[in-house]
């Protein structure tokens, strides 16, 4: 994240000190995120980028956009070797009405006779604050892939970014282990 619009508006209004405070606050938040991944995520290699580079990332123009966990430019050797990738972002879960098969069950019909029913899952909650996994085109992934972990933002028991990343890491490892 960069909060570029807010910073520009403050600077345009001659409020340079407030603009600098926003810049500093955003940098701290960004470093908190990178530290959370550096310390709690080992499922795959991770690089970072500012939201202002989203279009370039979507177009696979990585040079000058990708950074390491210190927010320094990623080495060209690492950037040039990127083939497939996912994007993780702290944001909100998008609503989904996609359904997928989960299981069959034996249930009673209206007359009390047993029947086999097909059960489906899906239909994600709307707007929950979460760490969300997206594909290279920024499309949110869907169940059964573990595509989000709620941060519980706005609730008294909010998860830290570090804990959220740790849970996502565990979910991804579990998914990989159980999908074979």
C-alpha positions as semicolon CSV with decimal commas, in nm:
position;residue;x (nm);y (nm);z (nm)
1;X;0,000;0,000;0,000
2;X;0,112;0,352;-0,060
3;X;-0,179;0,589;0,018
4;X;-0,053;0,805;-0,267
5;X;-0,381;0,992;-0,313
6;X;-0,401;1,096;0,051
7;X;-0,038;1,205;0,052
8;X;-0,080;1,406;-0,268
9;X;-0,395;1,575;-0,134
10;X;-0,217;1,672;0,187
11;X;0,083;1,809;-0,002
12;X;-0,143;2,000;-0,241
13;X;-0,312;2,154;0,063
14;X;0,027;2,262;0,197
15;X;0,015;2,014;0,484
16;X;0,360;1,867;0,433
17;X;0,402;1,757;0,795
18;X;0,077;1,561;0,788
19;X;0,174;1,414;0,451
20;X;0,505;1,299;0,598
21;X;0,322;1,147;0,895
22;X;0,105;0,944;0,654
23;X;0,417;0,835;0,463
24;X;0,586;0,727;0,787
25;X;0,277;0,546;0,913
26;X;0,237;0,362;0,582
27;X;0,601;0,257;0,579
28;X;0,564;0,115;0,931
29;X;0,256;-0,080;0,824
30;X;0,434;-0,209;0,514
31;X;0,732;-0,321;0,723
32;X;0,494;-0,494;0,966
33;X;0,352;-0,689;0,671
34;X;0,692;-0,783;0,530
35;X;0,813;-0,889;0,874
36;X;0,499;-1,101;0,922
37;X;0,577;-1,290;0,602
38;X;0,950;-1,311;0,668
39;X;0,897;-1,464;1,013
40;X;0,580;-1,670;0,960
41;X;0,563;-1,784;0,598
42;X;0,768;-2,060;0,440
43;X;0,521;-2,210;0,194
44;X;0,685;-2,042;-0,106
45;X;0,916;-1,750;-0,189
46;X;0,765;-1,407;-0,127
47;X;0,826;-1,066;-0,281
48;X;0,643;-0,742;-0,223
49;X;0,513;-0,453;-0,431
50;X;0,327;-0,130;-0,378
51;X;-0,031;-0,106;-0,496
52;X;0,079;0,162;-0,742
53;X;0,258;-0,118;-0,932
54;X;-0,049;-0,344;-0,957
55;X;-0,098;-0,280;-1,329
56;X;0,266;-0,361;-1,401
57;X;0,244;-0,679;-1,194
58;X;-0,073;-0,783;-1,378
59;X;0,111;-0,720;-1,706
60;X;0,409;-0,922;-1,575
61;X;0,637;-0,617;-1,583
62;X;0,813;-0,690;-1,257
63;X;1,134;-0,491;-1,293
64;X;1,139;-0,191;-1,063
65;X;0,823;-0,303;-0,884
66;X;0,917;-0,606;-0,677
67;X;1,090;-0,565;-0,343
68;X;1,241;-0,781;-0,073
69;X;1,125;-0,777;0,289
70;X;1,328;-0,461;0,359
71;X;1,135;-0,287;0,080
72;X;1,453;-0,267;-0,128
73;X;1,434;-0,354;-0,499
74;X;1,447;-0,729;-0,561
75;X;1,756;-0,849;-0,751
76;X;1,712;-0,883;-1,127
77;X;1,804;-1,252;-1,107
78;X;1,506;-1,320;-0,880
79;X;1,267;-1,104;-1,080
80;X;1,355;-1,252;-1,419
81;X;1,296;-1,609;-1,300
82;X;0,932;-1,555;-1,199
83;X;0,697;-1,779;-1,391
84;X;0,385;-1,855;-1,190
85;X;0,275;-1,655;-0,891
86;X;-0,009;-1,566;-0,660
87;X;-0,078;-1,238;-0,487
88;X;-0,160;-1,204;-0,119
89;X;-0,308;-0,883;0,011
90;X;-0,461;-0,755;0,327
91;X;-0,801;-0,641;0,208
92;X;-1,155;-0,775;0,202
93;X;-1,306;-1,100;0,082
94;X;-1,516;-1,047;-0,228
95;X;-1,858;-1,209;-0,232
96;X;-1,890;-1,533;-0,424
97;X;-2,187;-1,740;-0,520
98;X;-1,973;-2,012;-0,673
99;X;-2,061;-2,356;-0,544
100;X;-1,854;-2,672;-0,536
101;X;-1,929;-3,032;-0,445
102;X;-1,841;-3,126;-0,086
103;X;-2,008;-3,460;-0,010
104;X;-2,309;-3,687;-0,034
105;X;-2,534;-3,746;0,264
106;X;-2,813;-3,987;0,348
107;X;-3,120;-3,794;0,463
108;X;-3,492;-3,840;0,504
109;X;-3,716;-3,700;0,232
110;X;-4,061;-3,548;0,299
111;X;-4,221;-3,894;0,329
112;X;-3,955;-4,017;0,569
113;X;-3,779;-4,233;0,311
114;X;-3,401;-4,228;0,293
115;X;-3,247;-4,050;-0,004
116;X;-2,897;-3,955;-0,110
117;X;-2,845;-3,580;-0,127
118;X;-2,561;-3,394;-0,292
119;X;-2,410;-3,119;-0,076
120;X;-2,226;-2,813;-0,195
121;X;-2,002;-2,553;-0,032
122;X;-1,892;-2,208;-0,133
123;X;-2,072;-1,878;-0,103
124;X;-1,803;-1,684;0,084
125;X;-1,892;-1,417;0,333
126;X;-1,911;-1,065;0,203
127;X;-1,657;-0,800;0,284
128;X;-1,475;-0,966;0,573
129;X;-1,135;-0,809;0,639
130;X;-0,880;-1,075;0,553
131;X;-0,552;-1,179;0,403
132;X;-0,674;-1,276;0,056
133;X;-0,497;-1,485;-0,209
134;X;-0,544;-1,380;-0,572
135;X;-0,422;-1,516;-0,902
136;X;-0,176;-1,331;-1,126
137;X;-0,465;-1,132;-1,275
138;X;-0,577;-1,019;-0,927
139;X;-0,883;-1,246;-0,931
140;X;-0,969;-1,379;-0,586
141;X;-0,924;-1,754;-0,560
142;X;-1,214;-1,966;-0,436
143;X;-1,290;-2,266;-0,218
144;X;-1,177;-2,533;-0,177
145;X;-0,840;-2,353;-0,200
146;X;-0,760;-2,180;0,132
147;X;-0,784;-1,835;-0,023
148;X;-0,838;-1,618;0,282
149;X;-0,780;-1,583;0,654
150;X;-0,994;-1,333;0,837
151;X;-0,812;-1,067;1,035
152;X;-1,117;-1,004;1,253
153;X;-1,051;-0,634;1,204
154;X;-1,300;-0,421;1,391
155;X;-1,361;-0,691;1,650
156;X;-1,220;-0,699;2,004
157;X;-1,018;-1,011;1,918
158;X;-0,848;-0,879;1,605
159;X;-0,565;-1,096;1,473
160;X;-0,224;-0,947;1,422
161;X;-0,082;-0,950;1,072
162;X;0,182;-1,197;1,192
163;X;-0,080;-1,439;1,328
164;X;-0,291;-1,403;1,013
165;X;0,010;-1,486;0,793
166;X;0,102;-1,777;1,020
167;X;-0,249;-1,924;0,983
168;X;-0,242;-1,877;0,605
169;X;0,094;-2,054;0,589
170;X;-0,043;-2,348;0,791
171;X;-0,358;-2,362;0,577
172;X;-0,155;-2,371;0,255
173;X;0,072;-2,647;0,387
174;X;-0,231;-2,847;0,500
175;X;-0,405;-2,801;0,165
176;X;-0,096;-2,919;-0,021
177;X;-0,053;-3,223;0,205
178;X;-0,418;-3,324;0,175
179;X;-0,450;-3,268;-0,199
180;X;-0,219;-3,555;-0,291
